[in-house]
Every structure is written in C-alpha cells, then in structure tokens.
Amino acid sequence: MGYIFLFLIGFGLSITGGISIIAYLNFLPAGVSWLEYFQYITGRLECYFLPLGLIFMMISIHRFPNKL
C-alpha cells in the first residue's frame, strides 16, 4: 500500500512541476531567450517537482511487488 501512495505522490509532484514548466514557456513570446528561460526555471522551486516526482514514481515501480 505504501508503494501505491508513493507512486501517487510522485505522480502529483510530476504533474505540478510539468505544468509549471509549461506555464513558464509563456515567457518566450515576450522576448526571453532560451538561456534566460532555463536560468529562470532552475531558480524556481516548483520546477524541481517534475524530476522529484519522476524519481518517486521510478522507485515505487521498481519496488512494487509482482504479486497480484
């Protein structure tokens, strides 16, 4: 049951981080370069939720028991 909970937490975090990264793409039409964009998102905490959530999901899938 803990692995399912970890997977759901990871899924929620990755959705939150992915949506934040996509939302910040709106800076590009405003004249921000790609380098400035990547520098900006590396300074935002919510953008780190995507890799953290993916790591949680990989851990839970790897450790998930094969008994069904």
N, C-alpha and C positions, 0 to 999 in steps of 0.2 A: 504494500500500500504506500510505503514511503517513496518508492521509485516513481509511482504514478504522480504523487504530489510534487516530487522534484521535477518531473517532466512538465507538469502543468505550470509550475513557477517559471521554469526555463522558457516555455512557450510564451507566456505572458511578457516576460522580460524582452524576449527577442522581437515580439510584435511592437512593444513600446519603443525599443531602440530603432527598429527599422522604419517605423512611421516618423520618428523624429528626424532621421537622416533624410528621408524622402521629403519631409516638410521643409528642411533647410535647403533643399535644392532650389527653392524659390528665390534664393539669393542670386543665382546665376544670371537670370534675365535682368537683374538690377545692376549688372556691371561688375560683379565679383568674379575674379578669376578662379580656376580650379584649385590652384595652390592656396589661395586665400580661403576657399571653401573648406579644403581639407585641414588647414590650420585651425579654422573656426570649430569644426566638428570634433577635432581632437581635444579641444578645451571644454567641451560640453559634457557633463556627467551623464545625461540621458542617452547619449550616443554610445556609451560603453555598455549599455544594457543589451545590445544586439550580440556582441561576442560572448558576454557573460551568460546570456540565455542559451545560446548555442552550445556552450560548454556544459551547462546543466543538462540540456537535453541529450547530449552525447554520453554523459556519464550515466544518466538513467537508462538509456537504451542499451548501453554496453553492459550494465549491471543487472538489467531486467531479467528475472528468471524465465527460462524457456518452458516452464510448466504451465499449461493452460487447461 
